[in-house]
């Protein structure tokens, strides 16, 4: 694989991880507002619902993509240093 392509793929994995996390939090936020709206529409009878916001580890793919992206970036840096190239020469 081309040496400049590996860190790019790593950055894409990290951005994809952030995008998935953002979409998941937005969906959780929308769903929690619907739960609260349903509670208020029913004249507030019963216990007040406490919606849980999405955490980083709730979705298996978010930390997985982040770890893969970081590993690819570290691997590309070590690979360049092993072959005698440094970041200054690039």
TIBAVEX-997675 format. One record per residue (C-alpha): chain; x, y, z; residue in one letter. Coordinates in steps of 0.25 Angstrom, whole numbers, m for minus. Each point is the difference from the previous one (the first is absolute). Layout:
N
<r cadena="A" px="X" py="Y" pz="Z" residuo="A"/>
...
END
This chain:
90
<r cadena="A" px="0" py="0" pz="0" residuo="X"/>
<r cadena="A" px="5" py="14" pz="m3" residuo="X"/>
<r cadena="A" px="7" py="6" pz="12" residuo="X"/>
<r cadena="A" px="m8" py="13" pz="m1" residuo="X"/>
<r cadena="A" px="m13" py="m7" pz="m1" residuo="X"/>
<r cadena="A" px="1" py="m7" pz="14" residuo="X"/>
<r cadena="A" px="m1" py="13" pz="9" residuo="X"/>
<r cadena="A" px="m11" py="5" pz="m9" residuo="X"/>
<r cadena="A" px="m8" py="m13" pz="2" residuo="X"/>
<r cadena="A" px="3" py="1" pz="15" residuo="X"/>
<r cadena="A" px="m6" py="15" pz="0" residuo="X"/>
<r cadena="A" px="m12" py="m5" pz="m8" residuo="X"/>
<r cadena="A" px="m3" py="m11" pz="11" residuo="X"/>
<r cadena="A" px="2" py="11" pz="11" residuo="X"/>
<r cadena="A" px="m10" py="9" pz="m7" residuo="X"/>
<r cadena="A" px="m10" py="m11" pz="m3" residuo="X"/>
<r cadena="A" px="1" py="m4" pz="15" residuo="X"/>
<r cadena="A" px="m3" py="15" pz="4" residuo="X"/>
<r cadena="A" px="m11" py="1" pz="m10" residuo="X"/>
<r cadena="A" px="m7" py="m13" pz="5" residuo="X"/>
<r cadena="A" px="1" py="5" pz="14" residuo="X"/>
<r cadena="A" px="m6" py="13" pz="m4" residuo="X"/>
<r cadena="A" px="m12" py="m6" pz="m7" residuo="X"/>
<r cadena="A" px="m2" py="m10" pz="11" residuo="X"/>
<r cadena="A" px="0" py="12" pz="11" residuo="X"/>
<r cadena="A" px="m10" py="8" pz="m9" residuo="X"/>
<r cadena="A" px="m9" py="m12" pz="m2" residuo="X"/>
<r cadena="A" px="0" py="m2" pz="15" residuo="X"/>
<r cadena="A" px="m3" py="14" pz="3" residuo="X"/>
<r cadena="A" px="m12" py="0" pz="m10" residuo="X"/>
<r cadena="A" px="m5" py="m13" pz="6" residuo="X"/>
<r cadena="A" px="1" py="6" pz="14" residuo="X"/>
<r cadena="A" px="m8" py="12" pz="m3" residuo="X"/>
<r cadena="A" px="m11" py="m9" pz="m6" residuo="X"/>
<r cadena="A" px="0" py="m8" pz="13" residuo="X"/>
<r cadena="A" px="m1" py="13" pz="8" residuo="X"/>
<r cadena="A" px="m11" py="6" pz="m9" residuo="X"/>
<r cadena="A" px="m8" py="m13" pz="1" residuo="X"/>
<r cadena="A" px="1" py="1" pz="15" residuo="X"/>
<r cadena="A" px="m5" py="15" pz="0" residuo="X"/>
<r cadena="A" px="m11" py="m4" pz="m10" residuo="X"/>
<r cadena="A" px="m5" py="m10" pz="10" residuo="X"/>
<r cadena="A" px="m2" py="11" pz="10" residuo="X"/>
<r cadena="A" px="12" py="m4" pz="8" residuo="X"/>
<r cadena="A" px="m5" py="m12" pz="7" residuo="X"/>
<r cadena="A" px="10" py="m10" pz="5" residuo="X"/>
<r cadena="A" px="15" py="1" pz="1" residuo="X"/>
<r cadena="A" px="8" py="10" pz="m8" residuo="X"/>
<r cadena="A" px="8" py="m8" pz="m10" residuo="X"/>
<r cadena="A" px="15" py="3" pz="0" residuo="X"/>
<r cadena="A" px="5" py="m3" pz="m14" residuo="X"/>
<r cadena="A" px="15" py="m5" pz="0" residuo="X"/>
<r cadena="A" px="9" py="7" pz="m10" residuo="X"/>
<r cadena="A" px="9" py="m8" pz="m9" residuo="X"/>
<r cadena="A" px="14" py="m3" pz="5" residuo="X"/>
<r cadena="A" px="13" py="m2" pz="m8" residuo="X"/>
<r cadena="A" px="0" py="m15" pz="3" residuo="X"/>
<r cadena="A" px="m15" py="m3" pz="m3" residuo="X"/>
<r cadena="A" px="2" py="m2" pz="m15" residuo="X"/>
<r cadena="A" px="10" py="m11" pz="m2" residuo="X"/>
<r cadena="A" px="5" py="6" pz="m13" residuo="X"/>
<r cadena="A" px="3" py="14" pz="5" residuo="X"/>
<r cadena="A" px="12" py="m4" pz="9" residuo="X"/>
<r cadena="A" px="4" py="m11" pz="m10" residuo="X"/>
<r cadena="A" px="1" py="10" pz="m11" residuo="X"/>
<r cadena="A" px="8" py="10" pz="9" residuo="X"/>
<r cadena="A" px="10" py="m11" pz="4" residuo="X"/>
<r cadena="A" px="2" py="m4" pz="m14" residuo="X"/>
<r cadena="A" px="2" py="14" pz="m5" residuo="X"/>
<r cadena="A" px="10" py="3" pz="11" residuo="X"/>
<r cadena="A" px="7" py="m13" pz="m2" residuo="X"/>
<r cadena="A" px="2" py="3" pz="m15" residuo="X"/>
<r cadena="A" px="5" py="14" pz="3" residuo="X"/>
<r cadena="A" px="10" py="m6" pz="10" residuo="X"/>
<r cadena="A" px="4" py="m11" pz="m10" residuo="X"/>
<r cadena="A" px="2" py="9" pz="m11" residuo="X"/>
<r cadena="A" px="9" py="9" pz="8" residuo="X"/>
<r cadena="A" px="9" py="m12" pz="5" residuo="X"/>
<r cadena="A" px="0" py="m6" pz="m14" residuo="X"/>
<r cadena="A" px="6" py="13" pz="m5" residuo="X"/>
<r cadena="A" px="10" py="1" pz="11" residuo="X"/>
<r cadena="A" px="4" py="m14" pz="m2" residuo="X"/>
<r cadena="A" px="3" py="2" pz="m15" residuo="X"/>
<r cadena="A" px="9" py="12" pz="4" residuo="X"/>
<r cadena="A" px="m10" py="11" pz="m4" residuo="X"/>
<r cadena="A" px="m4" py="10" pz="10" residuo="X"/>
<r cadena="A" px="m11" py="10" pz="1" residuo="X"/>
<r cadena="A" px="10" py="11" pz="m3" residuo="X"/>
<r cadena="A" px="4" py="m6" pz="m13" residuo="X"/>
<r cadena="A" px="m14" py="m2" pz="m5" residuo="X"/>
END
